């Protein structure tokens, strides 16, 4: 989502809503002990599987007519809310809206200093503090796409998408949206905050037309690896000592240990895959494409390839316009 042009100057790239991207953003900012998970359902049971959940990041199509919630205009003591004062910064700002409101989280020196300095400031000044951080901008822009060519499109209107955060704080659920004047209070939390969050998100999604399915939900959770490693070590120690366990007891321990080790391997594999995907996001493929075009030209096949691609693009464009006309 791009705020108005009279906001502070600066270049921040668009960020993909992907758990690997947000996990690396948090790690590169110095945060420890968290991971980001993508959620494919918003029911309370699906959310509970990821416990403990520190906060949610929701991506949706921006529609000004649907932004009707009442904002809290006064400062809420201890809640870090910052206005978005730069274009394209909403992804990192939503992530920070969660991270800076988790009690006891290891933020790292950069974010800890920004939070300490910004706490006494009003929301718009907090936004400027975040925007003017070279560290934040560098980490954010490390995911900028390598683009040399400008793609010309006949479309004059583009859908704008925006990230917001949902966090529990002092027994209430708050929505933190940098484009709003203040936090949005979604009510008192009874027990776990996730059922209220699920109901709030479901109500929000239902305001859109049934054909609108472009939503994405990420959960900021505790990194399970240290807990699982500690539990595995305890189980290994129990098996290595004579604790008076029966053969049946030992079988139960071994089964639990096997399940934990499987989960740990899955986490390692997922992190390795995310690291590889992020490397591909950052890689500049343009020289490869240029050489491929040169090879096609040398072989006398470039003209036919261009004409074929143009015909396919025109077919897709016609189908898209026809579908839009029927809606």
N, C-alpha and C positions, 0 to 999 in steps of 0.2 A: 504494500500500500504506500502510495506516495503522497505525503501531506502537501500543503500549499507551498508555492515557490518562495514565499516570503520567510520561510524558515531558515535556520542557520545554514551557511554554506558548507559544502563538504561532499565527498564522493564515497558512498557506501553502496556496495553491490547487492543485488537480490540474492537471497539465501534459499536453498532448496529445503523443503520440509522433510528431512530424512533423519532417522535416529543416529546414524553414523556421523552425519555432519554436526548435529547438536552435541553429541558426546565428545567429539574432537574439539569443538568450540569451547566447551566447558574445561576440558583438560588443558588446552593451550592457554586458557586464561588463568590457570593455576589452581583450579578447583579439584579437590580430591574426594573420593568416596561416593561419587554419583555415577549413574549411567542413565541413558535415555532409551526408552522403549516405545515402539510404535504400537498403538492400540487399534484394533479392528472392530471393536464393539464398545459401546458406551454404557452398557448395563453395569450395575454395581458389582456383579460377580466377576466380570472381566477386569474391572479396575482393581478389585480386591486381590486378584492373582499376582499383581505387581507390588503389593505392599512390602515395605513401607513406601508410599508415594508422597513426595514432597510437594509436587505441584503438577499442573497440566498446562500444556501449550496447545492452543486450538487455532487452526488455520481455516479461514472461511472467505467466501466471496463478500467483499465490502459492498454494502447497500445502505446508504445514508438514511433511507426511509425506515429501516429496521432498527436503527440505533436509538431506542426510545427509553432506555433505562435511566434512572435518576442517579447522578453522581454525588458523592460526598464531597462537599466543597471545603471542609476543614481538614486539617492534618490529623491523622490517626497515629498516636504515639507508638513508635516502634515499627510501623509498617512503612517499608521503603517503596514509594511510588514516584516515578519520574515521568514527565511529559516527553513525548517523542518530538524532537525538534530538528530532525534531519530525515531526508528521504531514504527509504529502503532500510532503515535501521530497526524495523519492528521485530525481526526475528531474534537478533541479539538482545534487544530490549525485553522481549517476552521471556527469554532465557534468564536474564538478569533479574527480572521481576520475581522469578521463583527462587533463584540461588541466593539473592540478597535478603530473602525472608525466611530462610531455613535456620532455626536456632542451632548454634554449635557447629555449623558446617565449616570445613576447612576451605576457606576462600582463596588462600594464597595472598601474597603481599599487595599485589596491584588492586584486586577487588576489595580487599579489606581496607585499604587506604581510601579508595573511592567511596566506599560505604560510610566510613568514619567522617570523611570530609563533607559528604553530601547530605548526611542525616539532618543537619541543622538548617538546610536550605529549603526553599519552596520547590514544588515539583518542576516548574519550568527551569529553574536554575540547576536542579539535579540533572535534568535532561541535557543541559549544556555541559555539565561536568562530564557526563558519560560520552557525549559527542566529541569533546575535545581531548579525550584520552587516545593518545597515539597507539597504545597497546591494544585497546579495544578495536580501533579501526583497522589495525594491521591484521589482527586475528580474524576479524569479520571478513575483510577483503581477501584473505588468503584463499577463500572459496570463490573468488571472482572467475567467471568463465573467460577463457582465452579467445577473444573475438577481435578479428582484424577487419572483417567484412560487415557491412551494414545490410541487414535483410530488409528489403522494401516490401511492404504489404499493402494491399488495397484496403484493408480494414482500417476504419477511422476510429473505432471504439474498441478498447481492450478492457476485459474484466480485471478489476483490481482485487488483490487478495491481501489479507491482513492477519497478523499473529497477535493473539492476546493470551494472557496467563490467568489461571485460576489457582488460588492458594488459600489454605486454611490459616487463620490468624486470630488468636485470642477467642477461640470458640465460634468464629463466624467465617463464612465463605466469601472471599472477595475476588472480583474480576479486576485485573489490572490491565488497562488498555491505555497506552501512551497517547492516543489521539483524543481521549476524553479529558475532562477537566479534573477528574479525581477518581478514586476507586469506586467500584459499584458493589454494594452490599447485597448478597444473595440470601442472607438469612442465617439463623442460628444453627450450629452443627449439633446434632444429637448423636453421640457415639462417634462412629467413623464419619469423616467428611465426604467420603467418596459417593455414597448414595445421593446426597444433596447435589454434588457436582454432576453426577450422571443425569439426574432429573433436570437440572438447570441447562445442561447442554442439549438434552433432548427437546426441551421447550424451545430453545433457540433455533435448532435445526428445523423444527416444524413450522417456523415462520416463513421458510423459503418454499418455493414451488416444489412440487413432488419430483420434477425433472432435475432439480439441482442436487447433485451428489458429490460435488467437489469440496469435500471437507477432509481434514486430516487432524489426528489427535496424537500427541506425544506425551508420555509420562516421564517426569524426572523422578527417578527412584534411587534408593541406596544401592551402591555397588555390592552385589551379593557375594563376590569372590572371597573377600576376607572372612566373612561369616562361614561360608562353605568350607574354606580351607581349614579354619579352626575346628570345625565339627569333624572333618575328615581326620585331622591329626588326633583328636580325642578318641575317635573310633579305632584308629590304627593302634594307639597306645593300649586301648582296652583289649584288643585282640592279641597284642604282644605280651601281655601280662596275664597271670593266672588270677582272674577276678572271680573265680568260682562260678563262671557261667556254664550252663548246660550246653550240649551240642545244639539244641534248638535256639537257645539264646544267641549263640555265636552265629548261627545262620541268619537270624534277624539282623544282627549287627552288620554282617557281611552284605546283606541285601541293601540296607540303608547306605552303607559305604559305597556300594556299586552305583546306586542312584545318584549320590552326591558327586562321585567322580565323573559320571556321565554328564551331569549338569555343568561341572567345571570345564570339561572338554568342549561342550557346546558353547560356553561363554568365550573360551579362547578362540574357537573357530569363528564365532560371530565377529569378535573384535578384529581378527586378522582379515576377514572379508571386508569389514567396514574400512579398515586401513587401506586395503587395495582399491576399493571403490573411491575413496577420497583422493588417492593418488591419481586415479584416472580423471577425476573431476578437475584436478589442477594441471593436468598435462596439456601441453600445447600440441594439438593434432594438426594445426594448419599447415606446417611444412610437409607433413605426410600427404595431405589432400592435394597440395600444390603439385607434388611429385607425381601423384596418381593421375592428375589431369594432364600433366606433361606426357606421361606414358601413354595415355589414351590418345592424345593428339599425335604422338609419334607413330602410333599404330593405325592412325586414320579412323579411329572409332569415337572420337570425342563428339563430333557433330551429331551422330546418331544417338549417343548416350544423352546429350543435352535435349534433343528433341523428344526422346522417350520420357525423360524426367519431366519436361514441360507438359506433355500430354497427361501424364499421371497427376501432376499438380492441378491442372485445369479440371480434371475429372473429380478430384477430391473437393475442389473449391465449389464446383457446381452442385455436388451432393450436399455439401454443408449449407449452401444457400437455400437449396430445396427443403432441407430439414428445418431450417430456421423459418422459412415461409409457412410451413405446416403448423408450427407451434403457436 
